[in-house]
Amino acid sequence: MRIISGVFVNAFPNAIVNIHPALLPAFPGLDAQTQAWEYGAKVAGCTVHFVDEAVDHGPIILQKVVPVEDDDTPERLAARILEREHVAYAEGIQRVVSGEYELVGRRYVRRG
């Protein structure tokens, strides 16, 4: 969990991938699961995205949704999101490595 320099990011455009435990652009930064729970969100989840110079901002590759249950705590929600993160990150990497996509503006569009 580090912010990398713009010089580094620009050396590898749309080649660095991150996973964030929220449905971006909602709840960027630290403690996203707690932010969603405290806000009263009915769904939460995770986002796999390309890294750009801003924090939790790059084009979205995919998202996975996790319902927020009435009896959730931030910790229980975070644990369920983490389970989805493990699946999402592998799927996101596979999508990027396949090369079967294009970026149209900020939109990740699958080909084929």
N, C-alpha and C positions, 0 to 999 in steps of 0.2 A: 504494500500500500504506500506507493511513493508517487509523487508528481515528478514526471521526467521533463527534461528541458525541451523547449521548443526547437532547439538545434537538433536534438536527437530525434524528436517526432518528425521534423521536416526531412530528415535523412531517410526515413522509412515511411513515406506517405501511404496511408491506408494499408499498412502492413502490421501494425501493432494492434492487438485485440485485448479488450478488457471485459470483465464481467462485473456488473453492479447489482446489488441486491434490492433493486426497485425497478418499477416500470418508468424508465426515463421518458420524458424530461422531469417527471415528478420525483421529488425527494433525492436530489443529488447530494454528494458529499458523504460525511460520516453518519453512522447510525440511521441509515435509511429505513430499516425495518421499524425501529422505534418511531421515527418520524411518521411513517404511514399509519401505525397503530394509534399514535396520539392524535393524528388528524381525523381519525375515524373512517379511513378508507375502507371500502367493502371488498376490494381486491388489492393485492400486492403482487410481487413477483420479482423477476430478475430480467436484466437486459444485457445482451452481448453486443458490444459496439466497437467500432474502430476508435482508436485514440487520436485525438487532435490536441491542439495547444490548450484548450479549456478543459476544466475538470468535468468528467462525466457528460461529455458534450458531443462526441463524434458520431458519425452516421450509425444508425441502429442496424444490426445484422439480424437479430431475432430477439423475441421476448417470450417468457413463459409466465403464465398467470397462476397465482396462488390465492384462493379465497381467504379472507380474514374472517375467522369464526368468532361468534359472539363471546365465547369463553377464552379466547386467545389472550396470551400475554405477549409482550414484545419478544421474549425469549422463545416461546413456542412458535410464534410466527417466523422468527429468524431461522429456527431449525427446519421448518417446512420449506422455506425459501431456499436454504442451503441444499436440500435434497434436489430441488429443481435446477439449481445452479450447476450441479455436477453433470446433469444431462445436457443442459443448455450450452455450457462451455464446449463440451465435446462436439455437439452438433454445430455450433458456430464456427469452430475451427475447421471442421469438415467442409462446411459451406465455403469458407474462404479459400481453403486449399484446392477445392474443386475448380476454382476459377470460373464457374458457371454463373456469373452474376455481373452486373454493372452498377456503378453508382450514377444515379441520375439526380444531380444536385446533391441533396443529403439522403436521398432514398436509395436503399439497397434493393435491387430488383433481380430476382432469380431468372435465369434464362433456361429455356427448355422444359 
